[in-house]
Amino acid sequence: MRHVISCPPTIEVSAFAAKLAQGRPVIADRARELCRRYGYQTLYEIPADLQKRLRLELIRTHADSLRIDENAICDHSVFASLADWMRWLWPATPAEEWESVLIAAQPAVDRSDAIHHVVEGPRSQYDGYRWLDLGNARQVDRLMRNLYRDFGVERRVKEISL
């Protein structure tokens, strides 16, 4: 069974992911690594066109990870990625382009067997990458919940507090 973790960036989930993995490797979100490769600290400072290409690459890589490992434990989810995109790039993403993003995300959605939606947990520490604003976190949380409904995966979502 493939496990993914959805949560706003204000919640630290590394201990929970390790617990789920039970000694197996945890597949980490590669967003920060990809930003550094292009010479940026965060996704949010990258010009919109490049940012969209990188975000699509992250979505496809996530789907590939879930395809390759039927027992994958991911410290992130496609829902969090899409919600963040919606939060920050919505005005720069025309409807037709958004439809292609959703199509690219569908394999990751289909392969997310268990979706752990973390509603409360230890507070993330500032790491130079994550946006820790509580208002942003609430908006991302609402967007993820809407995405669960839009993709019809509510039955796979388990809300948890850490």
TIMIDREN-189812 format. One line per field, with one value per residue: residue number from 0; residue in one letter; chain; x, y, z of N, C-alpha, C in turn. Coordinates in Angstrom, 2 decimals. Layout:
N
resi: NUM_...
resn: A_...
chain: A_...
n_east: X_...
n_north: Y_...
n_up: Z_...
ca_east: X_...
ca_north: Y_...
ca_up: Z_...
c_east: X_...
c_north: Y_...
c_up: Z_...
REM end
This chain:
162
resi: 0_1_2_3_4_5_6_7_8_9_10_11_12_13_14_15_16_17_18_19_20_21_22_23_24_25_26_27_28_29_30_31_32_33_34_35_36_37_38_39_40_41_42_43_44_45_46_47_48_49_50_51_52_53_54_55_56_57_58_59_60_61_62_63_64_65_66_67_68_69_70_71_72_73_74_75_76_77_78_79_80_81_82_83_84_85_86_87_88_89_90_91_92_93_94_95_96_97_98_99_100_101_102_103_104_105_106_107_108_109_110_111_112_113_114_115_116_117_118_119_120_121_122_123_124_125_126_127_128_129_130_131_132_133_134_135_136_137_138_139_140_141_142_143_144_145_146_147_148_149_150_151_152_153_154_155_156_157_158_159_160_161
resn: M_R_H_V_I_S_C_P_P_T_I_E_V_S_A_F_A_A_K_L_A_Q_G_R_P_V_I_A_D_R_A_R_E_L_C_R_R_Y_G_Y_Q_T_L_Y_E_I_P_A_D_L_Q_K_R_L_R_L_E_L_I_R_T_H_A_D_S_L_R_I_D_E_N_A_I_C_D_H_S_V_F_A_S_L_A_D_W_M_R_W_L_W_P_A_T_P_A_E_E_W_E_S_V_L_I_A_A_Q_P_A_V_D_R_S_D_A_I_H_H_V_V_E_G_P_R_S_Q_Y_D_G_Y_R_W_L_D_L_G_N_A_R_Q_V_D_R_L_M_R_N_L_Y_R_D_F_G_V_E_R_R_V_K_E_I_S_L
chain: A_A_A_A_A_A_A_A_A_A_A_A_A_A_A_A_A_A_A_A_A_A_A_A_A_A_A_A_A_A_A_A_A_A_A_A_A_A_A_A_A_A_A_A_A_A_A_A_A_A_A_A_A_A_A_A_A_A_A_A_A_A_A_A_A_A_A_A_A_A_A_A_A_A_A_A_A_A_A_A_A_A_A_A_A_A_A_A_A_A_A_A_A_A_A_A_A_A_A_A_A_A_A_A_A_A_A_A_A_A_A_A_A_A_A_A_A_A_A_A_A_A_A_A_A_A_A_A_A_A_A_A_A_A_A_A_A_A_A_A_A_A_A_A_A_A_A_A_A_A_A_A_A_A_A_A_A_A_A_A_A_A
n_east: 0.84_0.55_1.50_0.74_1.39_-0.50_-0.38_-0.35_2.48_3.24_3.25_5.22_6.18_8.04_8.74_6.36_6.21_8.48_7.65_5.46_6.90_8.39_11.17_11.77_12.86_11.91_10.21_11.17_9.95_10.96_11.13_12.60_15.25_15.21_14.79_17.21_18.97_18.46_19.35_17.86_16.26_13.65_10.52_8.85_10.21_11.02_10.76_7.49_6.91_9.06_8.76_6.29_6.96_8.82_7.21_5.42_7.21_7.88_5.40_5.08_7.34_6.72_4.47_5.76_7.45_5.54_4.56_6.75_7.35_5.40_4.96_5.42_6.27_5.53_6.57_5.00_2.41_0.55_-1.66_-1.06_0.89_-0.58_-2.42_-0.71_0.21_-2.21_-2.65_-0.53_0.02_-2.28_-3.46_-1.71_-2.15_-3.80_-7.09_-7.05_-4.42_-4.40_-6.09_-4.42_-2.48_-3.94_-4.48_-1.89_-1.44_-3.17_-2.21_-0.63_-2.57_-4.25_-2.55_-2.17_-2.78_-3.33_-4.16_-2.94_-4.17_-2.94_-4.01_-3.31_-0.26_3.26_4.88_6.43_9.82_11.49_13.18_14.39_13.16_10.40_7.16_5.81_3.51_0.48_-2.04_-1.72_-1.34_-3.88_-5.37_-4.16_-4.80_-7.64_-7.81_-6.63_-8.56_-10.72_-9.64_-9.49_-12.21_-12.82_-11.27_-12.45_-11.60_-12.19_-12.78_-10.38_-8.95_-7.58_-8.01_-5.72_-4.23_-1.14
n_north: -1.18_2.19_5.11_8.49_11.78_14.51_17.85_21.18_23.43_24.23_22.21_19.71_16.68_14.64_12.74_11.30_10.24_8.58_6.77_5.55_4.34_2.35_1.66_1.38_3.20_6.64_8.47_11.53_14.87_16.50_19.16_21.29_20.52_20.60_23.34_24.39_23.27_24.83_27.21_28.67_29.59_29.04_27.84_29.98_32.24_31.83_32.58_32.68_31.03_29.16_28.15_26.84_24.79_23.39_22.64_20.94_18.94_17.98_16.90_14.86_13.30_12.49_10.88_8.88_7.80_6.62_4.74_3.05_2.01_-0.01_0.01_2.51_5.22_8.43_11.67_13.69_14.89_14.73_16.29_18.33_19.58_20.48_22.15_24.11_25.18_26.22_28.14_29.95_30.35_30.59_32.90_33.04_30.84_29.70_28.36_26.16_25.31_24.59_22.38_20.57_20.26_18.98_16.60_15.59_15.16_13.11_10.32_10.20_10.72_8.48_6.46_6.94_5.29_5.37_8.23_10.47_12.97_15.48_17.25_18.47_18.98_18.76_21.88_23.17_24.11_27.09_26.79_28.08_27.47_26.57_28.11_29.53_30.79_31.13_31.82_31.27_28.51_27.65_28.23_26.54_24.09_24.09_24.10_21.61_19.88_20.45_19.50_16.73_16.11_16.92_15.11_12.81_11.18_11.00_8.84_7.58_9.23_9.92_11.71_12.99_13.70_14.60
n_up: 0.00_-0.85_0.75_1.32_2.54_3.39_4.16_5.52_5.14_7.68_9.49_10.91_9.63_9.54_11.56_11.76_9.15_9.19_11.14_9.83_7.80_9.03_9.19_6.50_3.56_3.37_0.97_0.06_-0.39_-3.27_-3.90_-2.69_-3.22_-6.03_-6.46_-5.48_-7.33_-9.53_-8.64_-6.80_-3.70_-2.86_-4.26_-4.70_-5.47_-8.00_-11.45_-12.95_-15.30_-15.39_-12.85_-13.03_-14.83_-13.25_-11.08_-12.39_-13.15_-10.60_-9.81_-11.70_-11.13_-8.55_-9.09_-10.58_-8.61_-6.95_-8.70_-9.14_-6.59_-4.80_-2.14_-1.19_0.96_1.36_2.26_1.47_-0.77_-3.86_-3.66_-1.84_-3.35_-5.58_-4.28_-3.27_-5.67_-6.63_-4.68_-5.04_-7.79_-9.23_-10.66_-12.80_-14.31_-16.91_-17.70_-19.53_-19.30_-16.60_-16.67_-18.01_-16.07_-14.06_-15.39_-15.61_-12.92_-12.25_-12.37_-10.00_-8.10_-8.47_-7.62_-4.95_-2.33_0.47_2.07_4.20_5.96_7.67_10.36_12.72_14.43_15.31_15.22_12.33_12.01_11.01_8.01_5.96_3.64_3.71_3.77_6.46_7.32_9.06_8.00_5.27_5.56_6.43_4.13_2.22_3.39_3.11_0.32_-0.30_0.78_-0.91_-3.28_-2.74_-2.82_-5.47_-6.95_-6.12_-3.95_-1.26_0.44_0.77_2.38_5.49_8.32_10.62_13.79_15.07
ca_east: 0.00_1.30_1.04_1.17_1.03_-0.94_-0.48_0.23_3.92_3.46_3.27_6.39_5.69_9.13_8.65_5.22_6.60_9.40_6.84_4.75_7.86_8.88_12.53_11.98_13.14_10.82_10.42_11.06_9.58_12.18_10.98_13.71_16.42_15.06_15.03_18.66_19.62_18.28_19.94_16.87_16.05_12.29_9.74_8.10_11.02_11.32_9.81_6.29_6.97_9.97_8.15_5.26_7.65_9.39_6.11_4.95_8.23_7.71_4.17_5.35_8.31_5.96_3.68_6.71_7.87_4.44_4.46_7.91_7.35_4.02_4.92_6.02_5.85_5.95_6.34_4.29_1.37_0.21_-2.70_-0.37_1.55_-1.60_-2.96_0.29_0.15_-3.42_-2.48_0.48_0.13_-3.59_-3.69_-0.81_-2.42_-5.07_-7.93_-6.58_-3.17_-4.74_-6.61_-3.28_-1.84_-4.76_-4.26_-0.56_-1.52_-4.07_-1.53_-0.24_-3.82_-4.68_-1.60_-2.14_-3.72_-3.69_-3.86_-2.96_-4.34_-2.54_-4.72_-2.57_1.00_4.35_5.11_7.67_10.79_11.90_14.34_14.82_12.42_8.95_6.41_5.19_2.41_-0.70_-3.12_-1.41_-1.56_-5.33_-5.83_-3.67_-5.61_-8.95_-7.64_-6.42_-9.86_-11.49_-9.04_-9.95_-13.57_-12.78_-10.71_-13.27_-10.79_-12.47_-12.77_-8.98_-8.34_-7.72_-7.54_-5.00_-3.48_0.10
ca_north: 0.00_3.44_6.12_9.87_12.67_15.85_18.79_22.49_23.46_24.61_21.00_18.85_15.30_13.68_11.65_10.49_9.49_7.52_5.77_4.81_3.57_1.21_1.31_1.50_4.59_7.58_9.27_12.93_15.89_16.95_20.56_22.11_20.09_21.10_24.79_24.61_22.91_25.96_28.39_29.42_29.10_28.53_27.87_31.22_33.30_31.42_33.16_31.84_29.99_28.12_27.56_25.90_23.61_22.63_22.04_19.79_17.91_17.39_16.09_13.64_12.51_11.90_9.79_7.81_7.16_5.78_3.62_2.17_1.37_-0.27_0.20_3.83_6.12_9.76_12.73_14.74_14.35_15.53_17.23_19.48_20.27_21.18_23.23_25.18_25.78_27.02_29.27_30.93_30.57_30.54_33.93_32.86_29.54_29.69_27.17_25.03_24.84_23.92_21.06_19.70_19.98_17.96_15.34_15.12_14.75_11.96_9.07_10.28_10.60_7.09_5.59_7.30_4.36_5.90_9.66_10.90_14.42_15.88_18.48_19.06_18.30_19.63_23.06_23.18_25.18_27.78_26.12_28.83_27.04_26.52_29.31_29.10_31.69_30.36_32.10_30.45_27.10_27.41_28.23_25.30_23.00_24.13_23.70_20.16_19.24_20.58_18.59_15.37_15.98_17.02_13.87_11.69_10.27_11.24_7.58_7.20_10.25_9.72_12.89_12.61_14.67_13.98
ca_up: 0.00_-0.98_1.70_1.10_3.65_2.98_5.27_5.23_5.47_9.08_10.32_10.70_9.51_9.32_12.53_11.36_7.95_9.63_11.84_8.80_6.99_9.82_8.80_5.05_3.18_3.13_-0.24_0.46_-1.37_-3.94_-4.31_-2.22_-3.99_-7.39_-6.40_-5.33_-8.59_-10.43_-8.02_-6.02_-2.34_-2.76_-5.50_-4.83_-6.08_-9.37_-12.42_-13.06_-16.34_-14.93_-11.65_-13.47_-15.38_-12.14_-10.33_-13.18_-13.00_-9.26_-9.82_-12.49_-10.38_-7.45_-9.68_-10.92_-7.35_-6.51_-9.65_-8.96_-5.28_-4.37_-0.68_-0.97_2.03_0.92_3.25_0.74_-1.64_-5.02_-3.25_-1.27_-4.46_-6.35_-3.45_-3.24_-7.00_-6.68_-3.76_-5.45_-9.24_-9.87_-11.67_-13.94_-14.90_-17.64_-17.50_-20.35_-18.70_-15.35_-17.03_-18.31_-14.78_-13.41_-16.12_-15.20_-11.51_-12.08_-11.97_-8.58_-7.35_-8.57_-6.90_-3.53_-1.70_1.79_2.12_5.59_6.02_9.03_10.74_13.83_14.68_15.74_14.37_11.55_12.27_9.79_7.41_4.79_2.46_3.90_4.09_7.70_7.65_9.43_7.05_4.10_5.92_6.42_2.74_1.61_3.94_2.45_-1.08_-0.34_1.03_-2.15_-4.27_-2.42_-3.34_-6.93_-7.49_-5.66_-3.13_0.16_1.22_1.04_3.23_6.93_9.06_11.83_14.59_15.54
c_east: 0.89_0.66_1.60_0.67_0.70_-1.02_0.05_1.70_4.23_3.56_4.46_5.94_6.79_9.06_7.49_5.55_7.52_8.64_6.05_5.68_8.40_10.24_12.80_12.30_11.86_11.17_10.14_10.64_10.87_12.15_12.18_14.99_16.38_15.30_16.53_19.39_19.54_18.77_18.97_16.74_14.67_11.61_9.19_8.90_11.39_10.31_8.69_6.41_7.89_9.38_7.10_5.89_8.22_8.30_5.54_5.94_8.11_6.48_4.42_6.34_7.63_5.15_4.58_7.17_6.80_4.24_5.55_7.82_5.91_3.86_5.51_5.41_6.41_5.62_5.59_3.20_1.16_-0.84_-2.10_0.32_0.56_-2.19_-2.00_0.31_-1.06_-3.27_-1.59_0.48_-1.20_-3.78_-2.83_-1.05_-3.78_-5.80_-7.43_-5.29_-3.46_-5.30_-5.46_-2.50_-2.62_-4.60_-2.90_-0.58_-2.31_-3.34_-1.09_-1.46_-4.24_-3.82_-1.49_-3.19_-4.23_-3.22_-4.04_-3.01_-4.07_-3.17_-4.04_-1.28_2.06_4.59_6.45_8.54_11.16_13.19_14.85_14.05_10.90_8.35_5.53_4.06_1.14_-1.90_-2.94_-1.71_-3.05_-5.87_-5.40_-4.49_-6.98_-8.85_-7.42_-7.74_-10.74_-10.94_-9.43_-11.33_-13.56_-12.26_-11.48_-12.51_-11.08_-12.38_-11.34_-8.29_-8.64_-7.16_-6.88_-4.40_-2.27_0.39
c_north: 1.25_4.49_7.48_10.71_14.05_16.71_20.14_22.50_23.80_23.41_20.13_17.39_14.25_12.50_10.72_9.64_8.33_6.40_4.91_3.87_2.34_0.72_1.33_2.95_5.40_8.36_10.72_13.81_16.46_18.44_21.41_21.80_20.64_22.61_25.08_24.32_24.07_27.28_29.25_28.80_28.45_28.56_29.26_32.36_33.00_32.07_32.16_30.74_28.84_27.41_26.52_24.64_22.75_21.95_20.83_18.63_17.21_16.49_14.79_12.72_11.80_10.70_8.61_7.07_6.21_4.58_2.59_1.37_1.21_-0.14_1.56_4.54_7.49_10.79_13.91_14.07_15.28_16.58_18.50_20.29_21.08_22.35_24.41_25.92_26.71_28.28_30.36_31.26_30.61_31.63_33.76_31.54_29.56_28.35_25.96_24.45_24.08_22.52_20.09_19.35_18.88_16.60_14.75_14.60_13.46_10.66_9.07_10.13_9.13_6.15_5.91_6.47_4.87_7.34_10.11_12.43_14.86_17.24_19.21_18.28_19.27_20.73_22.93_24.34_25.83_27.15_26.85_28.46_27.16_27.86_28.96_30.00_30.88_30.60_31.31_28.99_26.76_27.34_26.96_24.11_22.94_23.67_22.20_19.43_19.31_19.64_17.14_15.13_15.98_15.75_12.63_10.69_10.39_9.97_7.12_8.14_9.92_10.97_12.43_13.83_13.95_14.38
c_up: 0.00_-0.07_1.30_2.27_3.08_4.23_4.83_5.67_6.92_10.01_9.92_10.71_9.40_10.29_12.19_10.14_8.31_10.34_10.84_8.04_7.72_9.33_7.31_4.72_2.97_1.87_0.11_-0.72_-1.96_-4.31_-3.91_-3.00_-5.42_-7.45_-6.34_-6.63_-9.60_-9.82_-7.22_-4.63_-2.21_-4.13_-5.77_-5.45_-7.52_-10.31_-12.74_-14.11_-15.94_-13.73_-12.04_-14.05_-14.27_-11.31_-11.07_-13.10_-11.65_-9.19_-10.56_-11.77_-9.21_-7.97_-10.04_-9.68_-6.85_-7.43_-9.38_-7.66_-4.77_-2.86_-0.29_0.23_1.64_2.00_2.64_-0.11_-2.83_-4.66_-2.65_-2.38_-5.27_-5.56_-3.39_-4.58_-7.07_-5.82_-4.34_-6.94_-9.97_-10.93_-12.93_-14.66_-15.59_-17.48_-18.28_-19.78_-17.40_-15.63_-17.34_-17.04_-14.06_-14.08_-15.73_-13.77_-11.32_-11.73_-10.51_-7.69_-7.31_-7.73_-5.41_-2.80_-0.36_1.86_3.57_5.61_7.46_9.33_11.89_14.01_15.13_14.71_13.64_11.98_10.95_9.28_6.17_3.54_2.65_4.29_5.29_8.19_7.92_8.50_5.77_4.38_5.91_4.99_2.02_2.10_3.25_1.00_-1.21_-0.16_-0.22_-3.22_-4.00_-3.02_-4.87_-7.58_-7.02_-4.79_-1.63_1.01_1.55_2.02_4.69_7.61_10.35_12.51_15.13_16.97
REM end
